[in-house]
Amino acid sequence: MQAAELLRLAQGRRSIRRYTQRPVPAEVVERLLTAAAWAPSAHNRQPWRFVVVRGAEAKARLAEAMSARLRADRLADGDPPATVEADAARSRARITGAPVLIVACLTLRDMDVYPDSRRAQAEQLMAVQSVAMAVQNLLLTAAAEGLGACWMCAPLFCPEAVGESLNLLADWQPQALLTIGYPNSAGKPARRRGLAESVVER
C-alpha cells in the first residue's frame, strides 16, 4: 500500500454503528486480530488481549451488564429516568446488533514492575497506549476489508461488569469494545481540526 492510499484509508474511515446481518467470516476477523498484534508496544511486551464475541447469548449478557451499570450511574447522577432508559436501550441495541464484538483488554502480566507509584503509573500508561495502537491497526484493517466498526470506550466505566459477563481472567483489564460488521450506512461526515490548531514546532 502506498502512502497516499494509507492516508485515504485513514481519512475515509468512519465510526459505523449500524450493520447488516451479513456474517463476518472467521478468516476476516483473524486478519483484523493479526493486524492488531503487529502494532508497536512498550518493551515489545504486547500487553493486549482480545475477546471475540459472536454468540447472541454472550452479546445479550454483555449488553445487559453494561447497560445496568450505565443505568445505575446515570440515575445516581440525578438524570431523568426516561432519558437514562433511552440511553441504556440504545447501548444495548448497538452491542447486540453487531455481528461481531471484539473486547480489547490489557494485562500488566509481562510489564515491568516498579516500587514507586510514578514509574508504576508510567508503565501502566505505556500498556494502555500499546493497546490503543493495536486497536487502531484493527480499525484501519477493518476499513480496508470493507467492514464498518465503532470504538466504544464504555468498558472503562464498567470493567467489573464486562469482566464478569465474559468470565475474563482477573488480570485482563477491559479497555474498549469494538462493534464490527458490514455497514448499513456510510456513517456521519467527519471533521478534524486543522494542523495549525494542534501542531507546534520548536
Sequence and secondary structure as in RCSB ss.txt:
>XXXX:A:sequence
MQAAELLRLAQGRRSIRRYTQRPVPAEVVERLLTAAAWAPSAHNRQPWRFVVVRGAEAKARLAEAMSARLRADRL
ADGDPPATVEADAARSRARITGAPVLIVACLTLRDMDVYPDSRRAQAEQLMAVQSVAMAVQNLLLTAAAEGLGAC
WMCAPLFCPEAVGESLNLLADWQPQALLTIGYPNSAGKPARRRGLAESVVER
>XXXX:A:secstr
  HHHHHHHHHH  B   B S    HHHHHHHHHHHHTS  GGG   EEEEEE  HHHHHHHHHHHHHHHHHHHH
HTT  HHHHHHHHHHHHHHHHTSSEEEEEEE  TTS   SSHHHHHHHHHHHHHHHHHHHHHHHHHHHHTT EEE
EE GGGG HHHHHHHHT  TT EEEEEEEEESBSS         HHHH    
